[in-house]
Amino acid sequence: MKAGSVIVDLSAEGGGNCEDSRPGETTRIGNVTIVAPLNVPSLLGEDASELYAKNQYNLLALIMKNNVIEIDWSDEVLAKTVLTHAGENKAEASDAAAKPVAAAKKPPAKAEPVTPA
């Protein structure tokens, strides 16, 4: 695998799909990181509304410090979420997306054969 690759073994609790998985741990073998979380379903919401609410809560947690709005402009998520601030347009990405772009046709990517380890 390429250096910096990450394997997330979702079945680590039941023995795993990767021989180097250690249930409940994150390990590094060479330049590859293996994440083997336990009880993955408990980490997810039961429905889309719960997932959306969790996302909104986490966004507000980034914005609010001691119940006061404090935007950390060095935080990429916050900087790209804000559209305007103090009369200034902060939505460069939105402006670029709104302009029509000529679609360049690319040839389909070739599938690379996978060799068993």
C-alpha positions in Angstrom: 0.0 0.0 0.0 1.0 3.6 -0.5 2.7 5.4 2.4 0.0 7.2 4.5 -2.7 4.8 3.6 -5.4 4.1 6.3 -7.3 0.8 6.7 -10.5 1.0 8.7 -11.4 -2.5 9.8 -15.1 -2.3 10.6 -15.3 -5.9 11.6 -12.4 -5.8 14.2 -14.8 -6.7 17.0 -15.6 -10.0 15.4 -12.0 -10.9 14.5 -11.4 -8.4 11.7 -10.6 -8.5 8.1 -7.0 -7.5 8.4 -4.5 -9.8 10.2 -2.8 -6.8 11.9 -6.0 -5.4 13.3 -6.1 -5.0 17.1 -9.8 -4.5 18.2 -10.3 -1.1 19.8 -6.9 0.2 18.8 -5.2 2.2 16.1 -1.9 0.7 15.0 0.8 1.7 12.5 2.5 -1.0 10.4 5.2 0.6 8.4 3.7 3.6 6.7 0.1 2.3 6.9 -2.3 3.1 9.8 -4.9 0.4 10.8 -8.0 1.7 12.7 -10.0 -1.1 14.4 -13.0 0.6 16.2 -15.4 -1.3 18.4 -19.2 -1.2 18.2 -19.3 1.1 15.2 -23.1 1.2 15.0 -23.3 2.9 18.4 -21.3 5.8 17.0 -23.8 6.5 14.3 -27.3 8.2 14.5 -30.4 6.1 14.2 -31.8 8.2 11.4 -30.9 11.2 9.1 -32.4 13.8 11.5 -30.2 12.6 14.4 -27.1 12.7 12.1 -28.0 16.2 10.9 -28.6 17.4 14.5 -25.2 16.0 15.5 -23.5 17.8 12.7 -25.2 21.1 13.6 -24.3 20.7 17.3 -20.6 20.0 16.4 -20.5 23.1 14.1 -22.0 25.3 16.8 -19.4 23.8 19.3 -16.7 25.0 16.9 -18.2 28.5 16.6 -19.2 29.1 20.3 -16.7 29.6 23.1 -18.2 30.2 26.5 -21.6 30.9 24.9 -20.1 33.7 22.8 -19.6 33.5 19.0 -15.9 33.5 18.3 -14.9 32.5 14.8 -11.4 31.1 14.5 -10.5 32.2 10.9 -7.6 29.7 10.8 -10.1 26.8 11.2 -10.7 25.7 7.6 -14.3 24.4 8.3 -15.4 27.7 9.9 -13.6 29.9 7.3 -15.4 28.1 4.4 -18.7 28.0 6.2 -19.1 31.8 6.7 -20.6 33.6 3.7 -20.3 37.2 4.9 -18.7 38.9 7.8 -18.5 42.6 8.8 -19.9 43.6 5.3 -17.2 41.6 3.5 -18.0 38.7 1.1 -16.3 35.6 2.5 -17.9 33.3 -0.1 -15.2 33.0 -2.7 -15.9 29.2 -3.1 -19.6 29.8 -3.5 -19.1 32.5 -6.0 -16.8 30.3 -8.1 -19.3 27.4 -7.9 -22.1 29.7 -9.1 -20.3 30.6 -12.4 -20.8 28.2 -15.3 -17.8 26.1 -16.0 -17.1 24.3 -19.3 -17.0 20.6 -18.5 -13.9 18.9 -19.7 -14.3 15.3 -20.8 -11.8 13.0 -19.2 -11.2 9.4 -20.3 -12.4 6.9 -17.7 -9.8 5.9 -15.2 -8.2 2.5 -15.7 -8.7 0.0 -13.0 -5.5 -1.3 -11.4 -5.3 -5.0 -10.6 -5.1 -5.8 -6.9 -2.6 -8.4 -5.8 -3.3 -10.4 -2.7 -0.9 -9.8 0.2 
